[in-house]
Structure formats: structure tokens, C-alpha cells
Amino acid sequence: MAKMKDYGQRMRFLGFSILLNSAANALTISTNLGSAVWTGSSVNLSNWIHVPLGTTLFLYGIAVTLLNQALLGKFDRRRFVSNLLYILPFSYLVEWFGYFWNWLGVNQLNLTGRIIVDIIGLFGVAFAVSIYQRCNIIMHPNDDLAYILRFKYLRGSAVLAQWVSYLPPLTIIVLSYLFTGDLHAIGFGTVWALITQGIVMAWADFHVFPRLKHHIDV
């Protein structure tokens, strides 16, 4: 009974974190001041290959899902399916929330307003990742990558794992710029995320819903 109650609680936190993550990522895109690194790379990849953002996020997620399996060193069916289950709703929710924030006029705010909103969005992303990493039921493959690196290779360091996991999206950003000559969703917020996201996640692990503990399975 206790296990069922714990699982039910984790499911509720998971649902909340998916909505928070989608809304927060879309909010940073709407400010046009720079998004979290993975999100920024997806926006640039979408513009490079001329595919809608939702579909780009989904295809990008499939590629990272395969990378995660390689890093685990074995085929983990549960993890493979969970990664795909996460990216399907998340990818299109980001696109739809983006339309909503633009409809509210977030993209029309003055610079100070957009900076404040961008920071709020980036905090929301870090909080959401902390929540669903601790739930560990289904997880976005991008964040599952950091999770695998953190607990399998980097002795539990959230900060170091976040930095190492940024190598693929940073590569995509560079390649997108080389092939198109343009950068989108890259700026203040991207630098902020590079410096702070791992730190904020580590803080959130203990201060945002602190009774929710890590369920480690790597």
C-alpha cells in the first residue's frame, strides 16, 4: 500500500513537471532573449532544417534516446519507452505554449520585462527537471542523459553532469550557425542557463518539494 501511494505521488509530480517544463521552455523562447541550451539548439535546428519546432523536438529526442542507450551499455526497454513517452507530449506542448505566451504579449514586453520573464522561465525549467528526475518514472531524454552521466559516470555531481550533457546541443548550435549564418533563441538566457542550471537543480533537489526523493536506477 505504501509503495502504491508513493508511486501515485510520483505520478502527480511527474504530470506537474511536464506542464511546468513545457510552459517554462516556451516562455524563454517567447522572450527571444535566449533559452536553455537544449531548447535553444532545438530552435536553431528547426530553422536550419525547416521543420516545425514540435516535430524537431520530437526527432531530436529520439536521437538522444538512442545515445542514452549507448551510455547505459545495454538496452533498457523501460528507459527507452519512457523517454519516448515523455518527448511526445512535451515536444508539442512547447510549441503550443509558445503560441499562448505570444498571444499574451510576452514577446512584446520591454527589455527589462523580458529579462525578468526569461529568468523566471529558466528557473522553471531547472525546477521541473529536478522534480521529474527525482520521480524517475518517465524522463525527457535530454535530462535523462544528464541523469545517466550524473549517477553512472560523475559520482552524483549535478553541476558537472549538466555541463557534460551540454556538448551535443552546443555542437548543434555551432553547426546551425555555420550552415545558416543565423542564431535564434541564443543570448542572455543561454549564458544564464549554462552557468546556473546545474546549481539551481541541485538546490531544487533539497528545497522544491523536498519530501520527493531520488529513485535511482542506473
Secondary structure, 3 states (H helix, E strand, C coil): CHHHHHHHHHHHHHHHHHHHHHHHHHHHHHHCCCCCHHHHHHHHHHHHHCCCHHHHHHHHHHHHHHHHHHHHCCCCHHHHHHHHHHHHHHHHHHHHHHHHHHHHCHHHCCHHHHHHHHHHHHHHHHHHHHHHHHHCCCCCHHHHHHHHHHHHHCCCCHHHHHHHHCHHHHHHHHHHHHHHCCCCCCCHHHHHHHHHHHHHHHHHHHHCCCCCCCCCCC
